[in-house]
Amino acid sequence: MEMHQIRYFLAVCDTLNFTRAAEACHVTQPALTRAIQKLEEELGGLLFRRERAQTHLTDLGQLVRPQLDQVLRQSMAAQQAARAFLKLDNASFRLGVMCTIGPLRFMPFLGGFSRRHPGIDMTLVEGVPNRLCDRLHSGDLDVAVMARPGGFGERADAALLYEERFAVALPLDHPLAAREAVRFADLNGETYLSRINCEHAPLLDEVCDRAGTNLKVAYASEREDWILTMVASGLGIAMVPEFSARLPNLAIRPLVEPVVRRRVSLVSLAGRRFSPPVRTFVQAIRAYDWPRAPDLALVA
């Protein structure tokens, strides 16, 4: 059963005239007649009775008419949805974002992308790198923005977006807040607020060990906003990426000696074909001028 057979059948149902139905379908009457005869063969019975100048639906024709009408409507709806999707109208995709990615550099890009492509609906899914990689492999995510020191696996296709330094978050009245930069050695003995989801935590621990820095871990949380709020409240300090969210009463100072950076990448699965909205997003995020992206200076 083919869609043109259904269209021809429904046209005859509406006109009860093979000639007018053929004209409405822009085909010859013999072509329309052959298509309906083939449909009758597939269904196993006559759909119309032709009595001289009059055409009537048979009982079988009356039975299948509403069902075939529904098939045609669903087909047309699917075609319209596909056309809208390909034109990026009401098109959607799922973007994974590592939970430690700060908004200062990322949100200006997302805002500009949304203004240029208002028909694309984006769902942001937050998570840690391991979980995001799993969801990429399962197809639950289309692409993801994240960083992971050990890479993302053999099947991953990672495109570097930008690098950012690690910094220390301090209460405004902390003595180190008066400095332009803070050495790792200067943090020795400080009360530390641990970001549980920090993917670079083992590396930062190694750097502290080499600098002879001992930290007193007082609190730990998966919530970046809780950690930063506790820092602003004077409960301790925290190591954060430089483009983390900023709060009042919070000072962010770059960490030096040594400088530690992380590489934030757009990650997808190699060989997976992109849908039109995903392809549009990937092209935009790769073409974005990340080194010149707007951000806030490392000041209080």
Backbone torsions as a table, in degrees:
resi	resn	phi	psi	omega
1	MET	NA	126.3	-178.1
2	GLU	-115.6	157.9	-173.8
3	MET	-64.3	-34.9	-178.8
4	HIS	-68.1	-29.5	175.5
5	GLN	-64.7	-41.1	179.6
6	ILE	-65.5	-42.4	179.5
7	ARG	-62.1	-43.3	-179.8
8	TYR	-65.1	-42.0	179.7
9	PHE	-60.4	-46.1	-178.2
10	LEU	-68.5	-32.3	176.9
11	ALA	-64.9	-40.9	177.1
12	VAL	-67.1	-37.2	176.3
13	CYS	-58.1	-40.4	-177.7
14	ASP	-73.9	-38.0	-174.7
15	THR	-97.9	-23.6	-172.9
16	LEU	52.2	35.7	180.0
17	ASN	-153.3	119.5	-175.8
18	PHE	-66.1	-36.0	-178.9
19	THR	-66.3	-49.9	-179.2
20	ARG	-66.6	-35.1	178.2
21	ALA	-64.2	-40.2	178.3
22	ALA	-64.3	-40.9	178.0
23	GLU	-63.1	-41.3	-179.5
24	ALA	-66.1	-30.6	-179.3
25	CYS	-92.3	-1.9	178.4
26	HIS	60.6	44.4	175.4
27	VAL	-135.2	167.8	175.8
28	THR	-76.8	155.8	179.9
29	GLN	-63.4	-40.4	177.7
30	PRO	-60.5	-38.0	179.5
31	ALA	-65.7	-41.2	178.4
32	LEU	-65.6	-42.7	-179.5
33	THR	-62.4	-43.3	179.7
34	ARG	-63.3	-39.8	-179.4
35	ALA	-64.2	-41.8	-179.7
36	ILE	-70.5	-36.8	176.5
37	GLN	-62.5	-39.0	178.3
38	LYS	-66.5	-38.3	177.0
39	LEU	-63.4	-40.7	178.1
40	GLU	-62.9	-39.0	177.6
41	GLU	-63.3	-40.4	-179.1
42	GLU	-69.3	-34.7	-179.1
43	LEU	-86.2	-17.1	174.2
44	GLY	89.1	19.2	178.6
45	GLY	-173.1	168.2	179.9
46	LEU	-72.1	142.0	177.8
47	LEU	-102.0	-25.7	-178.8
48	PHE	-132.9	150.9	168.4
49	ARG	-111.4	121.9	-179.4
50	ARG	-105.1	111.6	-178.5
51	GLU	-119.2	94.3	-178.2
52	ARG	56.2	-115.6	-175.4
53	ALA	-87.1	-0.5	-175.6
54	GLN	-115.1	144.6	177.3
55	THR	-125.6	133.5	-179.4
56	HIS	-130.5	149.7	173.4
57	LEU	-74.4	137.4	172.1
58	THR	-78.8	173.9	176.7
59	ASP	-59.9	-39.9	177.3
60	LEU	-64.1	-40.3	178.2
61	GLY	-62.4	-42.8	178.2
62	GLN	-65.1	-33.4	-179.4
63	LEU	-67.7	-44.5	-172.9
64	VAL	-88.8	-13.6	-175.7
65	ARG	-56.4	-52.1	-178.3
66	PRO	-63.3	-32.8	-179.7
67	GLN	-70.7	-42.9	179.3
68	LEU	-70.4	-31.8	175.6
69	ASP	-63.5	-41.2	177.8
70	GLN	-65.2	-40.1	177.7
71	VAL	-59.7	-44.4	-179.6
72	LEU	-65.0	-43.0	179.4
73	ARG	-62.7	-41.9	179.3
74	GLN	-66.0	-37.9	177.6
75	SER	-63.6	-43.6	179.2
76	MET	-65.5	-38.9	178.0
77	ALA	-64.3	-39.7	178.0
78	ALA	-64.3	-40.1	178.5
79	GLN	-64.7	-42.2	179.0
80	GLN	-64.7	-41.4	178.6
81	ALA	-64.0	-40.5	179.4
82	ALA	-65.1	-42.8	178.9
83	ARG	-62.8	-42.3	178.8
84	ALA	-64.3	-39.6	179.9
85	PHE	-63.7	-45.5	-178.6
86	LEU	-68.1	-24.8	175.6
87	LYS	-88.1	6.7	-179.5
88	LEU	63.1	36.2	175.4
89	ASP	-111.2	117.1	-174.6
90	ASN	61.5	31.6	175.8
91	ALA	-89.5	147.4	-175.2
92	SER	-138.4	157.8	171.9
93	PHE	-157.8	168.4	-176.1
94	ARG	-116.1	122.1	-179.2
95	LEU	-110.0	122.8	174.1
96	GLY	-85.0	137.4	179.0
97	VAL	-131.8	124.0	178.1
98	MET	-58.6	136.2	-171.9
99	CYS	-65.7	-14.5	178.6
100	THR	-96.1	2.6	176.1
101	ILE	-71.8	123.9	179.4
102	GLY	-84.7	158.4	-175.1
103	PRO	-83.3	-13.4	-169.5
104	LEU	-61.8	-36.1	179.5
105	ARG	-98.9	-28.5	-171.9
106	PHE	-82.7	-38.3	-174.1
107	MET	-66.2	-36.5	175.9
108	PRO	-58.3	-37.5	176.9
109	PHE	-65.9	-47.8	-178.0
110	LEU	-61.4	-38.8	179.1
111	GLY	-62.8	-44.6	178.8
112	GLY	-65.8	-39.1	179.3
113	PHE	-64.0	-43.1	-179.4
114	SER	-64.7	-36.7	178.6
115	ARG	-69.0	-36.2	-179.6
116	ARG	-77.5	-26.1	-176.5
117	HIS	-131.4	69.6	-176.0
118	PRO	-65.9	-17.4	-178.8
119	GLY	-84.2	-5.5	-179.3
120	ILE	-95.2	123.0	176.5
121	ASP	-98.2	123.0	-177.1
122	MET	-112.8	129.7	174.1
123	THR	-105.7	120.4	178.9
124	LEU	-90.2	126.0	179.6
125	VAL	-116.0	117.7	-176.4
126	GLU	-92.9	146.2	177.8
127	GLY	-179.3	174.9	175.7
128	VAL	-83.1	159.3	-174.6
129	PRO	-54.6	-44.6	-178.2
130	ASN	-60.1	-42.4	-178.9
131	ARG	-69.4	-39.2	178.1
132	LEU	-64.5	-39.9	177.6
133	CYS	-62.5	-41.4	177.9
134	ASP	-61.6	-41.3	-178.2
135	ARG	-73.2	-28.7	172.6
136	LEU	-64.1	-45.6	-178.7
137	HIS	-65.6	-34.0	-178.9
138	SER	-79.6	-10.9	-178.2
139	GLY	88.6	3.7	179.9
140	ASP	-73.8	-22.4	175.5
141	LEU	-122.0	148.7	177.2
142	ASP	-87.1	-49.3	176.9
143	VAL	-146.3	167.4	-179.5
144	ALA	-145.1	149.8	174.9
145	VAL	-110.7	118.3	-175.5
146	MET	-164.0	173.1	177.0
147	ALA	-134.8	141.6	175.6
148	ARG	-154.1	122.7	-174.4
149	PRO	-55.3	-36.1	-176.5
150	GLY	-89.3	9.0	-177.5
151	GLY	85.6	-171.1	-170.3
152	PHE	-124.1	11.2	177.2
153	GLY	102.1	165.7	-174.2
154	GLU	-65.4	-36.5	-175.8
155	ARG	-82.6	-4.0	-174.8
156	ALA	-81.6	143.7	172.3
157	ASP	-116.4	106.5	-174.4
158	ALA	-110.0	126.5	176.9
159	ALA	-113.5	118.4	-178.6
160	LEU	-62.5	130.2	175.9
161	LEU	-98.9	-54.8	179.3
162	TYR	-160.7	164.7	173.4
163	GLU	-112.4	150.5	174.8
164	GLU	-142.0	144.9	178.9
165	ARG	-79.6	159.3	168.7
166	PHE	-88.3	146.2	-177.5
167	ALA	-134.2	173.5	176.2
168	VAL	-112.4	132.6	175.6
169	ALA	-94.0	129.0	-173.9
170	LEU	-132.0	150.6	167.4
171	PRO	-63.6	150.1	-177.2
172	LEU	-60.3	-30.4	-177.7
173	ASP	-90.2	7.9	178.6
174	HIS	-72.8	140.7	-179.4
175	PRO	-56.6	-34.5	-178.9
176	LEU	-72.8	-15.1	-179.9
177	ALA	-67.2	-18.2	179.4
178	ALA	-78.6	-10.2	-178.0
179	ARG	-89.8	155.0	175.1
180	GLU	-77.6	-30.4	177.6
181	ALA	-146.4	158.0	-176.1
182	VAL	-126.7	131.5	175.8
183	ARG	-80.4	151.8	176.0
184	PHE	-59.0	-37.6	-179.0
185	ALA	-64.0	-26.0	-179.6
186	ASP	-70.6	-13.2	-177.3
187	LEU	-89.2	-0.2	-177.3
188	ASN	-57.3	128.2	178.3
189	GLY	84.7	-1.2	-178.0
190	GLU	-74.8	150.0	172.2
191	THR	-76.4	125.8	-169.3
192	TYR	-113.9	138.3	176.1
193	LEU	-107.8	114.4	-170.3
194	SER	-88.6	129.4	173.6
195	ARG	-89.4	104.4	-172.0
196	ILE	-60.0	-34.6	-174.8
197	ASN	-88.9	9.5	-179.8
198	CYS	-67.8	114.2	-177.1
199	GLU	-71.1	-17.9	179.8
200	HIS	-101.4	13.5	-177.5
201	ALA	-56.3	-45.6	178.5
202	PRO	-59.5	-39.6	178.8
203	LEU	-65.8	-42.8	178.9
204	LEU	-64.8	-35.8	176.1
205	ASP	-62.8	-41.5	178.6
206	GLU	-62.7	-42.4	-179.9
207	VAL	-63.1	-41.8	178.1
208	CYS	-62.9	-41.5	179.0
209	ASP	-61.7	-43.7	180.0
210	ARG	-66.1	-30.7	179.7
211	ALA	-84.9	-2.3	-177.4
212	GLY	70.7	29.0	-176.9
213	THR	-97.3	120.4	175.2
214	ASN	-108.1	124.8	-179.4
215	LEU	-109.0	145.2	177.8
216	LYS	-98.2	99.5	-177.5
217	VAL	-72.3	117.6	-177.5
218	ALA	-104.3	-39.5	-177.5
219	TYR	-138.9	154.9	174.1
220	ALA	-140.7	140.4	-178.8
221	SER	-153.2	148.9	172.8
222	GLU	-80.0	-15.7	-175.5
223	ARG	-89.5	115.8	178.1
224	GLU	-62.8	-39.8	-177.5
225	ASP	-67.3	-34.2	177.3
226	TRP	-66.1	-44.9	-179.9
227	ILE	-59.8	-47.4	-178.6
228	LEU	-65.8	-36.5	178.0
229	THR	-66.9	-38.8	177.5
230	MET	-66.1	-37.1	175.7
231	VAL	-62.6	-47.8	-180.0
232	ALA	-61.3	-26.6	179.3
233	SER	-84.9	0.4	176.3
234	GLY	86.5	18.9	-177.4
235	LEU	-87.7	-5.6	179.6
236	GLY	156.6	-166.8	178.8
237	ILE	-120.2	169.1	178.3
238	ALA	-150.5	150.1	172.5
239	MET	-95.1	128.3	-174.0
240	VAL	-139.6	156.2	170.3
241	PRO	-63.9	149.2	-172.2
242	GLU	-65.9	-21.8	-179.6
243	PHE	-100.1	26.1	175.2
244	SER	-67.4	166.0	177.9
245	ALA	-61.6	148.4	178.9
246	ARG	-108.4	144.8	177.9
247	LEU	-127.3	157.0	172.2
248	PRO	-60.4	152.3	178.7
249	ASN	64.1	26.4	-178.7
250	LEU	-128.3	132.8	176.2
251	ALA	-112.9	134.0	176.9
252	ILE	-115.1	119.4	-178.8
253	ARG	-124.3	135.5	180.0
254	PRO	-63.9	144.5	176.3
255	LEU	-92.4	134.6	-178.5
256	VAL	-131.4	170.5	178.2
257	GLU	52.9	64.7	1.2
258	PRO	-95.6	169.5	169.7
259	VAL	-83.6	129.1	179.1
260	VAL	-114.6	127.9	-178.9
261	ARG	-121.1	157.3	169.7
262	ARG	-124.6	152.1	-177.5
263	ARG	-106.1	116.2	-180.0
264	VAL	-95.2	123.7	-173.1
265	SER	-125.3	157.0	168.6
266	LEU	-92.2	121.7	-173.2
267	VAL	-116.3	132.0	174.0
268	SER	-138.1	176.6	177.5
269	LEU	-93.1	128.0	180.0
270	ALA	-60.0	131.9	178.1
271	GLY	89.6	-13.2	179.8
272	ARG	-78.0	129.6	-179.5
273	ARG	-77.6	139.5	-179.7
274	PHE	-90.0	141.3	169.7
275	SER	-72.7	165.1	-179.2
276	PRO	-54.2	-46.3	179.8
277	PRO	-65.6	-37.6	179.2
278	VAL	-66.8	-43.5	179.0
279	ARG	-60.7	-40.7	178.2
280	THR	-63.2	-42.6	179.8
281	PHE	-65.9	-45.2	-178.7
282	VAL	-60.9	-44.2	178.7
283	GLN	-62.5	-39.4	-178.0
284	ALA	-69.9	-43.4	-175.4
285	ILE	-72.7	-30.4	177.1
286	ARG	-75.2	-30.7	-179.0
287	ALA	-84.1	-13.0	-177.2
288	TYR	-63.8	141.2	-178.5
289	ASP	-83.7	78.8	-176.3
290	TRP	-62.6	-39.0	178.5
291	PRO	-59.8	-27.2	179.7
292	ARG	-105.4	12.6	-178.9
293	ALA	-63.3	144.0	178.9
294	PRO	-67.3	139.4	175.3
295	ASP	-154.6	177.9	179.6
296	LEU	-97.8	141.2	178.7
297	ALA	-66.7	156.6	-178.8
298	LEU	-79.3	69.7	177.3
299	VAL	-131.1	166.2	-179.3
300	ALA	-65.4	NA	NA
